[in-house]
């Protein structure tokens, strides 16, 4: 059975890092099944920080490559969750 591969991505200063993050997501697009972006919005506008949840499919090595690529960007923190099915 396939594992559930989830990345939690905390992005600081979204406006500065958005282009680089998007390039990586596009490069690894074939392994991203679900993408959910969360950030605070106020009357003054959006928050400079945000969290993204990525559900990945395919080989765990590609999942790890995606995590590593995102982690190399300054201001990005990545947490992995891997759920095995017995």
C-alpha positions as CSV (number, residue, x, y, z in Angstrom):
1,X,0.0,0.0,0.0
2,X,1.2,3.5,-0.7
3,X,2.3,5.8,2.2
4,X,0.7,9.1,2.8
5,X,3.5,11.7,2.3
6,X,2.7,15.1,3.7
7,X,4.9,18.3,3.8
8,X,4.1,21.2,6.1
9,X,5.9,24.3,4.8
10,X,6.2,27.5,6.8
11,X,7.1,30.5,4.7
12,X,8.3,33.8,6.1
13,X,8.1,36.9,4.0
14,X,5.9,35.3,1.4
15,X,6.2,38.1,-1.1
16,X,10.0,37.7,-1.3
17,X,10.0,33.9,-1.5
18,X,6.8,33.3,-3.5
19,X,8.5,33.1,-6.9
20,X,11.2,30.7,-5.9
21,X,8.7,28.5,-4.0
22,X,6.4,28.4,-7.0
23,X,9.3,27.4,-9.3
24,X,10.1,24.4,-7.1
25,X,6.4,23.5,-6.8
26,X,6.1,23.6,-10.6
27,X,9.3,21.4,-11.0
28,X,7.8,18.8,-8.6
29,X,4.2,19.3,-9.7
30,X,3.7,15.7,-10.9
31,X,4.1,14.4,-7.3
32,X,1.8,17.0,-5.6
33,X,-1.7,15.7,-5.3
34,X,-3.1,18.4,-3.0
35,X,-1.8,21.9,-2.1
36,X,-3.4,24.0,0.6
37,X,-2.2,27.4,1.4
38,X,-3.0,29.2,4.7
39,X,-2.2,32.8,5.8
40,X,-3.8,35.5,7.9
41,X,-5.7,38.2,6.1
42,X,-6.6,41.5,7.8
43,X,-8.2,44.7,6.7
44,X,-4.7,46.0,5.9
45,X,-3.9,43.0,3.7
46,X,-2.4,39.6,3.8
47,X,0.1,38.4,6.4
48,X,3.8,38.2,5.3
49,X,3.9,34.6,6.6
50,X,2.0,31.5,5.6
51,X,1.8,27.8,5.9
52,X,1.4,25.4,3.0
53,X,0.3,21.8,3.3
54,X,1.4,19.5,0.4
55,X,0.1,15.9,0.0
56,X,2.5,14.1,-2.2
57,X,2.3,10.9,-4.3
58,X,4.9,8.6,-5.9
59,X,8.4,7.7,-4.8
60,X,9.5,8.7,-1.3
61,X,12.9,9.7,-2.8
62,X,11.1,12.4,-4.9
63,X,9.2,13.6,-1.8
64,X,12.5,13.9,0.0
65,X,14.0,15.8,-3.0
66,X,11.1,18.3,-2.9
67,X,11.5,18.7,0.8
68,X,15.2,19.4,0.4
69,X,14.7,21.9,-2.4
70,X,12.2,23.9,-0.3
71,X,14.4,23.7,2.8
72,X,17.3,25.4,0.9
73,X,15.4,28.6,0.6
74,X,16.1,31.1,3.4
75,X,13.0,31.7,5.5
76,X,11.4,28.4,4.7
77,X,10.9,25.6,7.3
78,X,9.7,22.2,6.2
79,X,8.3,19.4,8.3
80,X,7.7,15.9,7.0
81,X,4.9,13.5,7.9
82,X,5.0,10.0,6.6
83,X,2.1,7.6,7.4
84,X,2.6,4.0,6.7
85,X,-0.3,1.6,6.2
86,X,0.1,-1.8,7.8
